[in-house]
Structure formats: C-alpha cells, structure tokens
Amino acid sequence: MYQYYMILFFGTRPGKQESKQLIHSSCTYCHQQGTLMAVTQRNYVHFFWIKFFKISTITTVQCMHCKRAFYENEFTSEIKSAVKNK
C-alpha cells in the first residue's frame, strides 16, 4: 500500500518597498524641510510563492538629516497629506 504526502507552501511575505522623498514637508524634530523620506511596505498572503491578497500596509517616514523615524500614529497632518499624495 502506498502513502502519499502533499507539501503545501503558504504564509506571508513582504512585497517591494516603495520610497518617496517628501520635498514640501518639514521634520517636526529638527525642523529641516525636504529631508523626509517615506517608505511603504505591503505584506501579502502567498501560496506556493504566488501573492494572493494584501493583508497589511506599513508606512514609516525618516528624516535624512537627524535620522528620526516617525510611525503612522506620529504623523502630522502635513506628513499624512504628503504621504497620501504619493
């Protein structure tokens, strides 16, 4: 009698990062304008390394001058509108 086993590869995997410099926004920590960089990372559910659907999106903003990082709950209205207009 033969026994067959099936191997399934599924899980979560990050997609490509998207970066954009926020030229018209200023850092709330060092007050330098044009030094903010927004990075958006999307996470997907995959089955056999094929993306099926997006489960989350995380956006962080970092100042290239003072290296201060801002998470989504720390965004000012100026940063939110600049990220939204990507």
C-alpha atoms as one frame of an Amber mdcrd trajectory, in Angstrom:
protein
   0.000   0.000   0.000   1.335   3.425  -0.950   1.143   6.532   1.163   1.187
   9.918  -0.491   2.148  13.134   1.223   1.379  16.589  -0.017   3.607  19.531
   0.835   1.988  22.978   0.856   3.967  26.191   0.965   1.927  29.090   2.307
   2.498  32.050   4.584   3.110  35.767   4.482   5.716  37.648   2.546   6.592
  41.331   2.158   6.246  42.967  -1.234   8.585  45.536  -2.746   9.249  48.681
  -0.748   8.150  51.969  -2.251  10.119  55.073  -1.306   9.329  58.725  -1.874
  11.001  61.905  -0.707   8.567  64.370   0.856  10.017  67.600  -0.522   7.422
  70.065   0.796   7.216  68.630   4.343   9.432  69.519   7.267  10.699  67.344
  10.125   8.918  68.081  13.392  12.062  67.197  15.366  14.859  69.177  13.632
  12.609  71.478  11.502  14.552  70.832   8.272  12.453  70.980   5.116  12.777
  68.471   2.274  14.662  65.845   4.286  11.806  63.390   4.925  11.714  60.007
   3.166   8.538  57.884   3.234   8.847  54.100   2.898   5.749  51.951   2.339
   5.876  48.175   2.852   2.946  45.910   1.939   2.595  42.354   3.254   0.832
  39.608   1.282  -0.506  36.110   1.883   1.124  33.707  -0.540   0.559  30.130
  -1.618   3.465  28.436  -3.401   5.175  31.865  -3.652   2.233  33.413  -5.518
   0.742  36.518  -3.880  -2.981  36.205  -3.264  -4.077  39.271  -1.322  -2.670
  42.141   0.722  -3.005  41.810   4.487  -1.276  44.961   5.733   0.444  48.169
   4.718   3.029  49.880   6.919   4.363  53.362   6.180   7.255  54.949   8.044
   8.883  58.319   7.499  12.506  59.067   8.340  14.370  62.371   8.366  17.619
  62.077   6.428  19.124  64.948   8.452  18.557  63.915  12.089  17.666  60.217
  11.367  14.450  60.480  13.422  11.836  57.907  12.387   8.107  58.573  12.532
   5.473  55.837  12.612   1.920  56.224  11.323   0.500  57.209  14.710   3.069
  60.059  14.924   2.336  61.622  11.509   1.295  65.258  11.461  -1.479  66.361
   9.108   1.212  67.776   6.779   3.018  64.425   6.588  -0.266  62.485   6.194
  -1.306  64.586   3.201   2.161  64.325   1.616   2.201  60.517   2.006  -1.366
  60.263   0.690  -0.395  62.205  -2.465   2.331  59.717  -3.339
